[in-house]
Amino acid sequence: MSEEKLRNCPFCGGEACVVHDAKRKLADGKQITGTVVSCTVCNATMFYRNSRLAIEAWNRRVPQRAWTQKVYDSFGKGRDKE
């Protein structure tokens, strides 16, 4: 199966990697297996049961700088400047 190329981390810009057959323990003690996509620099992580969905979700994430700029821009809208 050919994998889609991973985008860099939206938080730090670091390289991302995929870990298949990763195990996670749920609060009720059950263990599930899925796919982890994580940053090799800041360890930002996403876990999905399906590999394709994990990669697609990681690549859809908004880069932090773009998101932060939108938030900052929204603070100035509708307010009187002092």
Contacts in CASP RR format, 6 or more apart in sequence:
PFRMAT RR
TARGET T0000
AUTHOR 0000-0000-0000
METHOD contacts of the structure
MODEL  1
MSEEKLRNCPFCGGEACVVHDAKRKLADGKQITGTVVSCTVCNATMFYRN
SRLAIEAWNRRVPQRAWTQKVYDSFGKGRDKE
1 51 0 8 1.000
3 18 0 8 1.000
3 51 0 8 1.000
3 55 0 8 1.000
4 52 0 8 1.000
4 55 0 8 1.000
4 56 0 8 1.000
4 59 0 8 1.000
6 16 0 8 1.000
6 17 0 8 1.000
6 18 0 8 1.000
6 37 0 8 1.000
6 55 0 8 1.000
6 58 0 8 1.000
6 59 0 8 1.000
7 16 0 8 1.000
7 58 0 8 1.000
7 59 0 8 1.000
7 61 0 8 1.000
8 14 0 8 1.000
8 15 0 8 1.000
8 16 0 8 1.000
9 15 0 8 1.000
9 16 0 8 1.000
9 39 0 8 1.000
9 41 0 8 1.000
9 42 0 8 1.000
9 44 0 8 1.000
10 44 0 8 1.000
10 61 0 8 1.000
10 62 0 8 1.000
10 63 0 8 1.000
10 64 0 8 1.000
10 67 0 8 1.000
11 39 0 8 1.000
11 42 0 8 1.000
11 44 0 8 1.000
11 64 0 8 1.000
12 39 0 8 1.000
12 41 0 8 1.000
12 42 0 8 1.000
12 44 0 8 1.000
12 64 0 8 1.000
13 39 0 8 1.000
13 41 0 8 1.000
13 63 0 8 1.000
14 39 0 8 1.000
14 40 0 8 1.000
14 41 0 8 1.000
14 42 0 8 1.000
15 39 0 8 1.000
15 40 0 8 1.000
15 41 0 8 1.000
16 37 0 8 1.000
16 38 0 8 1.000
16 39 0 8 1.000
16 40 0 8 1.000
16 58 0 8 1.000
17 37 0 8 1.000
17 38 0 8 1.000
17 40 0 8 1.000
18 35 0 8 1.000
18 36 0 8 1.000
18 37 0 8 1.000
18 51 0 8 1.000
18 54 0 8 1.000
18 55 0 8 1.000
19 35 0 8 1.000
19 36 0 8 1.000
19 37 0 8 1.000
19 38 0 8 1.000
20 34 0 8 1.000
20 35 0 8 1.000
20 51 0 8 1.000
21 33 0 8 1.000
21 34 0 8 1.000
21 35 0 8 1.000
22 33 0 8 1.000
22 34 0 8 1.000
22 35 0 8 1.000
22 36 0 8 1.000
22 47 0 8 1.000
23 31 0 8 1.000
23 32 0 8 1.000
23 33 0 8 1.000
23 34 0 8 1.000
24 31 0 8 1.000
24 32 0 8 1.000
24 33 0 8 1.000
24 34 0 8 1.000
24 47 0 8 1.000
25 31 0 8 1.000
26 32 0 8 1.000
32 49 0 8 1.000
33 49 0 8 1.000
34 47 0 8 1.000
34 48 0 8 1.000
34 49 0 8 1.000
34 50 0 8 1.000
34 51 0 8 1.000
34 54 0 8 1.000
35 47 0 8 1.000
35 48 0 8 1.000
35 49 0 8 1.000
35 50 0 8 1.000
35 51 0 8 1.000
35 54 0 8 1.000
35 55 0 8 1.000
36 45 0 8 1.000
36 46 0 8 1.000
36 47 0 8 1.000
36 54 0 8 1.000
37 45 0 8 1.000
37 46 0 8 1.000
37 48 0 8 1.000
37 54 0 8 1.000
37 55 0 8 1.000
37 57 0 8 1.000
37 58 0 8 1.000
38 44 0 8 1.000
38 45 0 8 1.000
38 46 0 8 1.000
39 45 0 8 1.000
46 54 0 8 1.000
46 57 0 8 1.000
46 58 0 8 1.000
47 54 0 8 1.000
48 54 0 8 1.000
48 57 0 8 1.000
END
